[in-house]
Amino acid sequence: MKIFLSLFFVFLTSSLYAEVVKSIEFDGMMHLSKPVALRMLSFEKGDDIGVEDVDKAIKKYFEQGYFNDVWAEFSDGKLTFYFKEKAIISQVELKGWKENDDDVKDSVIQIKKGTLYDEKKIEAAKKRIIEAISQEGKIDSVVEVKTTYLENGSIKVTFIVNEGEEITIEKIDYSGVYGLDPDDFDDVIANKEHQFMGWFWGRNNGKMSLRDLEYDNLRIRDMYMQHGYLDAKVDEPFVRVNFDSYLADMSYQITEGEQYTISKVTIYQVKHVIDDAKIRELISLQKGDIFNVKKFREDSEKIKTLIADKSYAFVQVVPDLKKDKEKRTVEVVFRVMPGDRVKIRNVLISGNTRTLDRIIRRELYLGPGDMYSLTDLKDSRNSLGRLGFFDSNTIEEKRIDNHTMDLVVKVKEAPTGNVQLGGGYGSYGGLLLSIGVNDRNIWGSGINVGVKAEKSQTSQSYSFNISNPRLNDSDFSGNFSVYHSVYDYNDYTTLTDGVSIGTGHRFSRHISGYLGYGYSKNDYEFGSDFNASQYGTGTYYFEAYDKSSVTVSINWDSTDDYYLPREGFTLSQSFEKSGLGGDADFLKSRTTFNKYYGLDDYLGFDAIFRYKARYYAIIDNGYIPLAEKFYMGGIGSVRGYESYSISPMIADSSGTDTYKGTTIRRIGGTQTFSNNVEMSFPLIPKAKMRLVTYLDWGIISDNISANVLDGTNNQSRAGYGAGLEWFSPVGPIQLMFSKAINPQEGDKTSNFEFTMGQRF
């Protein structure tokens, strides 16, 4: 009865306040249009409504999330809804932490311009910022939010960050370690004990990284697995932090278990597609060996590549381990599920706003109708990288069905046309400058055209060159160049005018050859005080000469990128034979070797090791002009010394330099060897800027015995330094700061050099 009476009074009250709606109006509404707002109502003009109907409408509008407040007035049949809309965020700023990092704003703050101001989203952004900072090993961080209303009614939101303190790991204890040396764990874990002088490169600073902390125990366990401890268990670290000093102690509880040896290696092919013997040739794990999970993974990848090269694109290699705990042995099983052979249906290219499609397609080793090959796919990526036309490239495999796929080639164009600048400053030679205009991919055609001019206190040169690496998209290449150079000495000047033409051929993916012809006229101008007779009769140092020569070369290049390789090597050998109608008569040999190795897998960041070596030699077949000999110094040989300043010498009273108190002139050497060891590190990845450190050493010699100063015909020099490598908007730039190692009296040292447009 009570329930009935309550319902009756509610019905009576609603009926008493019910009124016919004559009109519906909206005031202050911007984010919803009037037609949409009307459709959201459960009633329309002409209906009888009460307080409950209006209340439901207000709640529905508020739930849309556009408004801070919604209310209504209902008088004489006129229903008006009033809206107070949320302000629009027009500016988002971050102060005190990664202020200029747009990626942080997108990934951490996640509030974009033009969105509505929402307290819940602001609080969520604050929590994400604190979490991101804590992942860097800092605790007790505070984030404040300041909102500023602008004249246009929008809001500027500023996140003011007060970073907390970094946690330094003072000590790490390992319990239960017997089979391995705990010191070796430092090679794999990210969180390490602080070492003395931890700020120095190569030392551990002990800073805690929370994002790596949850994986360090897995890294230690993986190390155990590499030494055959298949039952090893490594608990998550227990961390004790002193919040007064922000020093931390860590401890790991480890159960090693027993070490396993391999009892048998089994290969099981669900569908037999290749002889087991060929698979076994690739496997490094052998019966009787201590199990190594790293080799286990590598063997799986080798098998996958072998099968995938037979067109089984969707092959799966499922490894399995059958342990015998009593005998402490393990049977290694490679279960191969090849699937079906796959054919390429189509190759789609995107991102090439400048480079023609055919320039890209001719570098691909897979095309429509070809059978799939994983090696061909990898080689295609590397071939595109070696062009130097793109910042990056990817080839995605788009599965159509079990038998066909499309390849989607995505490239990002790089600037190939640039103004090339180069030069340096020597303690003796002063400023050296060069300028050129070059485009390695003119009009997107793959053709290289360049004009270059160089000027220093001692030389100047001008050149024009054009080359096509793929004539008519074939495996043949062609080039033509013409040049003029002047080299000024104190009392004479050499002048050279020349022309060269040549053709090349690509024999395989990595091997190419070249055959070229060059002709040059070389002459001298002398100062009034110069006396050539002091060099004796029969000496041809300063005679004008013509050179007619043929050059043949062969080159191997398996690198993955033109400007910044991270894998592969280059090896080239060239021979130049002159004497085909000219005065000069010699045989010149040039051998170069460059090795590149990315260290990301070992160090956790994009470091690159490089080794570069060059050996040049010239054999006298009748006449070697002075200008054809070799010199060392500068970028490309031994940094820390002026370019071309390291050379055998002769005593010359009219010379411009002195060496150990004797006036000398540099005459070049007949043999030279130099090598460089470099480490390149990412410095500012977003700006494409890297730091490089290096050590150079070289030796140059000459077998001239007449008039050669004692000890100057066999010179060895070394230098070291650091520099910047920068992919600037106008091309790659190198800034090198060098120091000569133990320079001799009279050496021309150089502390700074720079180049633009050259391969790193």
C-alpha positions in Angstrom: 0.0 0.0 0.0 2.9 2.3 0.8 4.6 1.6 -2.5 1.3 2.2 -4.4 0.8 5.5 -2.6 4.3 6.6 -3.4 3.9 5.8 -7.1 0.6 7.6 -7.1 2.0 10.8 -5.7 5.0 10.7 -8.1 2.5 10.3 -11.0 0.3 13.0 -9.7 3.2 15.4 -9.3 4.5 14.7 -12.8 1.1 15.2 -14.2 0.7 18.5 -12.4 3.9 19.8 -13.8 3.5 18.4 -17.4 3.3 21.1 -20.0 3.1 21.3 -23.8 6.4 22.3 -25.5 5.8 25.1 -27.9 9.4 25.8 -28.8 12.9 24.4 -28.1 16.0 26.7 -28.1 19.7 26.3 -27.5 22.0 28.9 -26.1 25.9 28.7 -26.0 26.1 25.5 -27.9 28.9 25.3 -30.5 30.1 21.7 -30.7 26.7 20.3 -31.5 24.5 21.4 -34.3 20.8 22.2 -33.6 19.4 19.3 -35.7 21.7 16.8 -33.9 20.7 18.2 -30.5 17.0 17.9 -31.4 17.4 14.3 -32.5 19.0 13.5 -29.1 15.8 14.5 -27.3 13.1 11.9 -26.4 10.4 14.4 -27.1 9.6 17.1 -29.7 7.7 20.3 -30.1 4.0 19.7 -29.3 4.6 17.0 -26.7 3.6 17.1 -23.1 6.8 16.9 -20.9 7.7 17.1 -17.2 10.7 17.8 -15.0 12.0 14.2 -15.5 12.1 14.6 -19.3 14.1 17.8 -19.1 16.4 16.3 -16.5 17.1 13.3 -18.8 17.8 15.6 -21.7 20.3 17.6 -19.6 22.2 14.5 -18.5 22.4 13.2 -22.1 23.9 16.5 -23.3 26.4 16.5 -20.5 27.5 13.0 -21.2 28.8 14.1 -24.7 31.8 15.5 -22.9 31.8 18.9 -24.6 30.4 20.9 -21.7 31.4 22.0 -18.2 27.7 22.8 -17.4 24.3 22.3 -18.9 21.0 23.7 -17.5 17.5 24.5 -18.8 14.6 26.9 -18.3 11.0 26.1 -19.2 8.4 28.9 -19.2 5.1 29.4 -21.0 5.9 26.5 -23.3 9.3 27.8 -24.3 12.1 25.3 -23.4 15.7 26.8 -23.5 18.8 24.7 -22.9 21.9 26.7 -21.8 25.5 25.3 -22.4 28.8 26.3 -20.9 31.3 24.6 -23.2 34.7 23.4 -22.3 37.6 25.5 -23.5 39.7 24.4 -26.4 43.4 23.8 -25.8 45.4 25.8 -28.3 48.9 25.4 -26.8 50.7 22.6 -24.9 54.0 23.3 -23.3 56.5 21.2 -21.3 59.0 22.8 -19.0 61.7 21.3 -16.9 62.0 18.0 -18.9 62.4 17.3 -22.6 61.1 20.7 -23.4 61.7 20.5 -27.2 60.9 16.9 -27.7 57.8 16.6 -29.8 57.8 12.9 -29.6 57.3 13.1 -25.8 54.3 15.3 -26.3 52.8 12.8 -28.7 53.6 9.6 -26.8 53.6 10.7 -23.2 51.3 13.8 -22.8 49.0 12.7 -25.6 47.1 16.0 -25.6 47.0 17.7 -28.9 46.1 21.2 -29.9 42.4 21.6 -30.7 41.2 19.2 -28.1 38.8 20.1 -25.3 40.2 20.8 -21.8 39.4 17.8 -19.6 40.6 17.5 -16.0 40.7 13.7 -16.2 43.0 13.8 -19.3 45.2 16.4 -17.7 45.6 14.2 -14.6 46.3 11.1 -16.8 49.0 13.1 -18.6 50.7 14.0 -15.3 50.8 10.4 -14.3 52.3 9.4 -17.6 55.0 12.0 -17.3 56.0 10.8 -13.8 56.0 7.2 -15.0 58.2 8.1 -18.0 60.7 9.9 -15.7 60.7 7.0 -13.2 61.6 4.7 -16.1 64.8 6.8 -16.4 65.6 5.9 -12.8 64.4 9.1 -11.1 62.0 9.1 -8.2 60.0 11.8 -6.2 59.3 13.7 -9.4 56.5 16.4 -9.3 54.4 17.7 -12.1 52.3 20.8 -11.8 49.8 22.1 -14.4 49.3 25.8 -15.2 46.4 26.9 -17.3 46.3 30.2 -19.0 43.2 31.6 -20.7 44.1 33.4 -23.9 42.3 36.3 -25.5 40.5 34.1 -28.1 39.0 32.0 -25.3 41.2 29.0 -25.7 43.6 27.6 -23.1 47.3 27.3 -22.9 48.3 24.2 -20.8 51.8 24.2 -19.3 53.2 21.1 -17.6 55.9 22.2 -15.2 58.1 19.3 -14.3 60.4 19.1 -11.3 62.5 16.0 -11.9 63.2 13.8 -9.0 66.6 12.3 -8.0 68.4 9.6 -9.9 69.0 6.4 -8.1 72.6 5.2 -8.0 73.2 1.5 -7.6 75.9 1.1 -4.9 76.1 -2.7 -4.7 74.7 -5.8 -6.4 74.7 -9.2 -4.6 74.2 -12.5 -6.4 73.2 -15.5 -4.3 73.5 -19.0 -5.6 76.2 -18.4 -8.2 78.8 -21.2 -8.6 79.2 -22.1 -12.2 79.7 -18.6 -13.7 81.6 -15.6 -12.7 79.2 -12.8 -11.4 81.5 -10.2 -12.9 80.5 -11.5 -16.4 76.9 -10.5 -15.8 77.9 -6.9 -16.3 78.2 -7.7 -20.0 74.5 -8.4 -20.3 72.6 -6.4 -17.7 71.7 -2.7 -18.0 71.6 -1.9 -14.3 75.2 -2.1 -12.9 77.1 -1.2 -9.9 78.6 2.3 -9.7 82.4 2.2 -10.5 85.1 4.7 -9.5 85.2 7.5 -12.0 81.9 6.2 -13.4 81.4 9.4 -15.4 84.3 8.4 -17.6 83.5 6.8 -20.9 83.6 3.0 -20.6 83.0 3.0 -16.9 79.7 2.3 -15.1 77.9 5.3 -13.6 75.5 3.1 -11.7 72.4 5.0 -12.8 69.3 2.9 -12.4 67.0 2.3 -15.4 63.6 1.0 -14.3 62.6 0.2 -17.9 65.5 -2.3 -18.1 65.2 -3.6 -14.5 62.4 -6.0 -15.3 64.5 -7.6 -18.1 67.9 -7.9 -16.4 67.0 -11.1 -14.6 66.0 -12.6 -18.0 69.3 -11.4 -19.5 71.2 -13.2 -16.7 69.1 -16.4 -17.3 69.9 -16.2 -21.0 73.6 -16.0 -20.2 73.2 -19.2 -18.2 71.4 -20.8 -21.1 74.4 -19.9 -23.3 76.5 -22.0 -20.9 74.2 -25.0 -20.8 72.3 -24.3 -17.6 68.8 -25.1 -18.9 67.2 -25.3 -15.5 68.6 -22.0 -14.3 66.1 -19.7 -12.4 66.8 -16.0 -11.8 64.4 -14.2 -9.6 63.5 -10.5 -10.1 65.9 -8.3 -8.2 65.2 -7.1 -4.7 65.9 -3.4 -4.5 66.6 -1.5 -1.3 66.7 2.3 -1.7 68.0 4.8 0.8 65.7 7.8 0.2 68.1 10.1 2.1 71.0 9.5 -0.2 69.2 7.9 -3.2 71.7 5.1 -3.1 70.4 1.5 -3.8 71.5 -2.0 -3.1 70.2 -4.9 -5.3 70.3 -8.6 -4.8 69.5 -11.5 -7.2 68.5 -15.0 -6.0 69.8 -17.5 -8.5 69.2 -21.3 -8.8 71.7 -22.5 -11.4 70.7 -26.2 -11.8 72.8 -28.6 -13.8 74.8 -28.0 -17.0 73.5 -29.9 -20.0 75.4 -31.4 -23.0 73.9 -32.2 -26.3 73.0 -35.9 -26.8 71.6 -35.6 -30.3 70.6 -33.1 -32.9 67.4 -34.0 -34.7 65.9 -32.4 -37.8 62.3 -33.1 -38.5 60.7 -31.7 -41.7 56.9 -31.7 -41.7 57.2 -31.7 -45.5 60.5 -32.8 -46.9 61.8 -30.0 -49.1 65.6 -30.2 -48.8 68.2 -32.8 -47.9 68.8 -33.0 -44.1 72.5 -33.1 -44.9 72.4 -29.6 -46.3 70.7 -28.4 -43.1 73.2 -30.1 -40.9 76.0 -28.3 -42.8 74.6 -25.0 -41.4 74.1 -26.2 -37.8 76.9 -25.2 -35.4 75.5 -27.2 -32.4 77.0 -30.7 -32.3 76.6 -33.8 -30.3 78.8 -33.7 -27.2 78.9 -29.9 -27.0 77.7 -27.9 -24.1 74.3 -26.5 -25.0 74.3 -22.8 -26.1 71.0 -21.1 -26.6 72.5 -18.3 -28.6 73.9 -20.8 -31.2 70.5 -22.5 -31.0 68.7 -19.3 -32.1 71.3 -18.6 -34.8 71.0 -22.1 -36.2 67.2 -21.7 -36.3 67.6 -18.5 -38.4 70.1 -20.2 -40.7 67.6 -23.0 -41.4 64.8 -20.5 -41.9 66.9 -18.6 -44.4 67.9 -21.8 -46.3 64.3 -22.9 -46.6 63.0 -19.5 -47.4 65.5 -19.1 -50.2 63.7 -22.1 -51.8 60.6 -19.9 -52.1 59.0 -21.1 -48.8 58.3 -17.6 -47.6 56.1 -18.6 -44.7 58.4 -21.3 -43.3 58.5 -21.8 -39.5 61.4 -23.4 -37.6 60.1 -24.5 -34.2 63.0 -25.4 -32.0 62.4 -27.9 -29.2 64.6 -29.3 -26.3 64.1 -32.7 -24.9 65.9 -32.8 -21.6 67.1 -35.9 -19.7 67.6 -34.6 -16.2 69.2 -37.8 -14.9 71.9 -37.9 -17.6 72.1 -34.1 -17.8 71.8 -34.3 -21.6 69.5 -32.6 -24.1 68.3 -33.6 -27.5 68.0 -30.5 -29.8 65.1 -30.8 -32.2 64.6 -28.4 -35.2 61.0 -28.9 -36.4 60.7 -27.4 -39.9 57.3 -26.4 -41.2 57.9 -25.0 -44.7 54.4 -24.3 -45.8 53.9 -23.8 -49.5 56.1 -22.2 -52.1 55.3 -18.6 -52.7 55.4 -16.5 -55.9 55.6 -12.7 -56.0 52.3 -11.3 -57.5 53.2 -7.6 -57.6 55.8 -5.1 -56.4 54.3 -1.8 -55.2 56.5 1.3 -54.7 55.7 4.3 -52.6 57.4 7.3 -51.1 59.5 8.1 -54.1 58.4 11.7 -54.8 61.5 12.3 -56.9 63.2 9.1 -57.9 61.6 7.3 -60.9 60.0 3.9 -60.2 62.3 2.2 -62.7 65.4 3.4 -60.8 64.1 1.6 -57.8 62.9 -1.5 -59.6 66.2 -2.2 -61.3 67.9 -2.5 -57.8 65.4 -5.2 -56.7 66.2 -8.9 -57.1 62.6 -9.9 -56.8 59.9 -8.9 -59.3 56.4 -9.9 -60.4 56.3 -13.6 -61.2 59.5 -14.5 -59.3 59.7 -17.1 -56.7 60.3 -15.8 -53.2 63.8 -15.7 -51.7 64.7 -14.3 -48.3 68.3 -13.6 -49.3 67.1 -11.8 -52.4 64.8 -9.7 -50.2 67.7 -8.7 -47.9 70.0 -8.0 -50.8 67.3 -5.8 -52.4 67.1 -3.7 -49.2 70.9 -3.3 -49.1 71.1 -2.5 -52.8 68.6 0.4 -52.3 70.6 1.6 -49.3 73.8 1.7 -51.3 72.3 4.1 -53.8 72.4 6.9 -51.3 69.2 8.3 -52.7 67.0 7.5 -49.6 67.1 8.2 -45.9 65.5 4.8 -45.3 63.8 1.9 -47.1 61.7 -1.0 -46.1 60.2 -3.9 -48.1 57.1 -5.3 -46.5 55.7 -8.7 -47.3 51.9 -8.6 -47.9 50.5 -12.0 -47.8 47.7 -12.6 -50.4 47.2 -16.3 -49.9 49.3 -19.4 -49.1 50.9 -19.2 -52.6 51.3 -15.6 -53.4 52.4 -12.3 -51.9 52.9 -8.7 -52.8 56.1 -6.8 -51.9 55.5 -3.2 -50.8 58.6 -1.1 -51.2 58.5 2.1 -49.0 61.3 4.7 -49.4 62.0 8.1 -47.9 63.8 10.4 -50.2 67.1 11.9 -49.1 68.6 15.1 -50.5 70.9 14.0 -53.3 71.5 17.4 -54.9 73.7 19.6 -52.6 76.3 22.3 -52.4 79.5 20.5 -51.4 81.8 22.4 -49.0 85.1 21.2 -47.6 88.3 22.5 -46.1 90.4 22.8 -43.1 92.9 24.9 -41.2 96.5 23.9 -40.8 99.1 25.4 -38.5 101.2 26.1 -41.5 99.0 26.1 -44.6 96.2 28.3 -43.3 92.6 28.1 -44.7 91.7 25.5 -47.3 88.3 25.7 -49.0 86.4 23.7 -51.7 83.0 24.2 -53.2 80.9 22.2 -55.6 77.4 21.6 -56.9 76.6 18.0 -57.3 73.5 15.9 -57.7 73.8 12.1 -57.5 70.3 11.6 -58.7 69.5 14.4 -61.1 65.8 14.7 -61.9 65.4 11.3 -60.2 67.1 9.5 -63.1 70.0 8.0 -61.1 72.5 10.0 -63.2 75.3 11.8 -61.3 76.3 15.3 -62.4 78.8 17.5 -60.6 80.8 20.7 -60.9 83.5 21.3 -58.3 86.0 24.1 -57.5 88.8 24.0 -54.9 90.9 26.9 -53.6 93.6 27.2 -51.0 96.7 29.2 -50.4 98.7 26.6 -52.5 96.2 25.2 -55.0 93.1 25.6 -57.1 91.2 23.2 -59.3 88.0 23.0 -61.4 86.2 19.9 -62.7 83.0 18.7 -64.3 81.8 15.1 -64.3 78.8 13.1 -65.4 78.2 9.4 -64.8 75.4 6.9 -65.2 75.7 3.8 -63.1 73.1 1.9 -65.2 73.1 2.8 -68.9 69.6 2.1 -70.3 68.9 0.3 -67.0 71.5 -2.3 -68.0 74.4 -3.6 -65.9 76.8 -1.3 -67.8 77.8 2.1 -66.5 79.5 5.1 -68.1 81.3 8.3 -67.0 83.0 11.4 -68.5 84.9 14.2 -66.8 87.1 17.2 -67.6 89.3 19.1 -65.2 91.8 21.8 -64.7 94.1 22.2 -61.7 96.8 24.6 -60.5 99.2 23.9 -57.6 101.3 26.8 -56.4 104.6 26.4 -54.7 106.8 29.2 -53.5 108.9 29.3 -56.7 107.0 27.2 -59.2 103.5 26.2 -60.2 102.1 23.0 -61.7 99.3 23.2 -64.2 97.2 20.3 -65.3 94.4 20.0 -67.9 92.8 16.6 -68.4 89.9 14.5 -69.6 88.7 11.0 -68.8 86.1 8.6 -70.0 85.2 5.1 -69.0 82.7 2.3 -68.7 81.9 -0.2 -66.0 79.9 -3.5 -65.7 78.1 -5.1 -62.8 79.1 -8.7 -62.8 77.1 -9.8 -59.7 75.2 -8.2 -56.8 78.4 -7.2 -55.1 81.1 -7.3 -57.8 81.6 -4.6 -60.4 84.4 -3.7 -62.8 85.6 -0.6 -64.6 87.7 0.2 -67.6 88.7 3.8 -68.3 91.0 6.0 -70.3 92.5 9.4 -69.3 94.7 12.0 -70.9 96.2 15.0 -69.3 98.8 17.8 -70.1 101.0 18.8 -67.2 103.3 21.8 -67.1 105.3 24.0 -64.7 105.7 27.7 -64.2 108.7 28.8 -62.3 109.7 31.8 -60.0 112.5 34.0 -61.1 114.8 32.6 -58.3 114.2 28.9 -59.2 117.3 26.9 -60.3 116.4 23.4 -61.6 120.1 22.6 -62.2 120.6 21.9 -58.5 118.7 18.6 -59.0 121.3 17.4 -61.4 121.2 16.3 -65.1 118.8 13.5 -66.0 116.4 14.4 -63.2 112.9 15.0 -64.4 111.2 16.5 -61.4 110.1 19.7 -63.1 109.7 18.7 -66.8 106.4 19.2 -68.5 104.8 15.9 -69.5 101.7 14.4 -71.1 100.0 11.4 -69.5 98.0 8.9 -71.5 96.8 6.0 -69.3 94.3 3.2 -69.0 92.7 2.2 -65.7 91.1 -1.1 -64.9 89.5 -1.9 -61.5 87.3 -4.4 -59.7 85.2 -3.6 -56.7 83.3 -5.6 -54.1 80.6 -3.8 -52.1 78.3 -5.7 -49.7 77.4 -2.7 -47.4 73.8 -1.9 -46.5 73.9 1.9 -46.9 75.9 4.4 -49.0 76.6 7.1 -46.5 76.3 5.3 -43.1 76.9 1.5 -43.5 76.3 -0.7 -40.5 77.2 -4.0 -42.1 79.3 -5.5 -44.9 82.6 -4.4 -46.4 84.1 -2.9 -49.5 87.2 -4.1 -51.3 88.6 -2.5 -54.4 91.7 -3.0 -56.6 92.7 -0.8 -59.4 95.6 -0.6 -61.8 96.6 2.4 -63.9 99.0 1.9 -66.8 100.5 5.0 -68.4 102.9 5.2 -71.3 100.3 4.7 -74.1 101.5 7.7 -76.2 102.4 10.1 -73.3 105.7 11.0 -71.6 104.8 9.4 -68.2 105.4 5.7 -68.0 104.5 3.8 -64.8 102.1 1.3 -63.3 100.1 2.5 -60.3 98.2 0.2 -58.0 95.5 1.2 -55.5 94.0 -1.2 -52.9 91.3 -0.2 -50.4 89.4 -2.2 -47.8 86.6 -0.9 -45.5 84.8 -3.0 -42.9 81.6 -1.8 -41.1 80.1 -3.5 -38.1 77.0 -2.4 -36.2 77.2 -2.9 -32.4 73.5 -2.3 -31.5 72.9 -6.0 -30.6 75.9 -5.9 -28.2 75.7 -2.4 -26.7 72.0 -1.6 -26.9 72.5 1.5 -29.0 73.4 2.4 -32.5 77.2 2.3 -32.3 79.2 1.4 -35.5 82.8 0.1 -35.7 84.8 0.9 -38.8 88.1 -0.2 -40.1 89.6 1.4 -43.2 92.9 0.5 -44.9 94.6 1.7 -48.1 97.7 0.5 -49.8 99.0 2.4 -52.9 102.2 1.6 -54.9 103.7 2.9 -58.1 106.3 1.1 -60.3 108.7 3.0 -62.6 108.5 1.8 -66.2 110.5 4.7 -67.5 109.3 7.9 -66.0 107.3 8.8 -62.8 106.5 12.5 -62.7 106.6 14.2 -59.4 102.8 14.9 -59.4 102.0 11.2 -59.8 103.6 10.1 -56.6 101.7 9.6 -53.3 101.4 11.8 -50.2 99.7 11.3 -46.8 97.9 13.6 -44.4 94.3 14.8 -43.8 90.9 13.1 -44.1 91.3 9.8 -45.9 94.8 8.9 -44.6 96.3 10.3 -41.4 94.3 13.1 -39.6 96.2 15.5 -37.5 98.5 16.5 -40.4 97.9 18.8 -43.3 96.7 17.2 -46.5 99.6 15.9 -48.7 102.1 17.1 -46.2 103.6 13.7 -45.2 106.1 12.7 -47.9 109.7 11.7 -48.6 111.9 14.8 -48.8 114.9 16.1 -50.6 117.3 18.9 -49.6 116.4 22.0 -51.6 117.8 25.4 -50.9 114.9 27.1 -52.7 112.3 25.1 -50.8 109.7 26.7 -48.6 109.9 24.4 -45.6 112.5 23.1 -43.2 112.9 19.7 -41.6 115.2 19.3 -38.6 117.0 22.5 -39.6 117.4 21.7 -43.3 115.5 23.4 -46.1 113.6 20.7 -48.0 111.0 20.0 -50.6 108.5 17.2 -50.5 108.7 14.9 -53.6 106.1 12.2 -52.8 106.5 8.5 -52.3 106.2 5.3 -54.3 104.5 3.3 -51.6 102.0 4.3 -48.9 99.9 2.4 -46.4 97.4 3.9 -44.0 94.7 2.5 -41.8 92.0 4.0 -39.6 90.0 2.6 -36.7 86.8 4.5 -35.9 83.9 4.2 -33.5 80.7 6.1 -34.4 78.1 6.8 -31.7 74.6 8.4 -31.9 74.8 11.9 -30.4 71.5 13.6 -31.3 69.5 11.0 -33.2 66.6 13.3 -34.1 69.1 15.8 -35.7 70.9 12.9 -37.4 74.1 13.9 -35.6 76.7 11.4 -34.5 80.0 11.5 -32.6 83.1 9.7 -34.0 86.4 8.9 -32.4 89.3 7.6 -34.4 93.0 6.5 -34.4 94.9 6.8 -37.7 98.3 5.4 -38.6 100.2 5.4 -41.9 103.6 5.0 -43.5 105.0 6.3 -46.7 108.3 5.4 -48.4 110.4 6.1 -51.5 113.4 4.2 -52.8 115.1 7.3 -54.2 118.6 7.3 -52.9 120.2 10.4 -54.4 119.9 13.6 -52.5 117.5 12.1 -49.9 117.8 13.3 -46.4 118.8 10.7 -43.8 115.7 9.1 -42.3 113.1 11.1 -44.4 112.5 8.5 -47.1 110.5 6.2 -44.8 108.1 8.2 -42.7 105.5 6.8 -40.2 102.9 9.1 -38.7 99.9 8.7 -36.4 97.1 10.9 -35.2 93.9 10.6 -33.1 90.8 12.7 -32.5 87.1 13.0 -32.4 84.5 14.6 -34.7 80.9 15.2 -35.6 79.1 13.4 -38.4 75.9 15.2 -39.4 73.3 14.5 -42.0 72.4 18.1 -42.5 69.6 19.3 -44.9 72.3 20.1 -47.5 74.2 16.8 -47.2 76.4 14.8 -44.9 79.0 17.0 -43.1 82.1 15.9 -41.2 83.8 18.1 -38.6 87.1 16.6 -37.4 89.2 17.7 -34.5 92.6 16.0 -34.6 95.8 15.7 -32.7 99.1 14.5 -34.2 100.9 11.8 -32.2 104.5 12.6 -31.6 105.0 15.0 -34.5 108.5 15.7 -35.8 110.2 19.0 -36.1 109.0 20.5 -39.4 105.8 18.5 -39.7 102.8 20.4 -40.9 100.1 19.6 -38.3 96.4 20.4 -38.6 93.9 20.5 -35.8 90.6 20.9 -37.7 89.2 19.7 -41.0 85.7 19.5 -42.5 84.1 18.0 -45.5 80.6 17.8 -47.0 79.1 15.3 -49.3 81.4 12.4 -48.5 80.7 8.9 -47.3 81.4 8.3 -43.6 
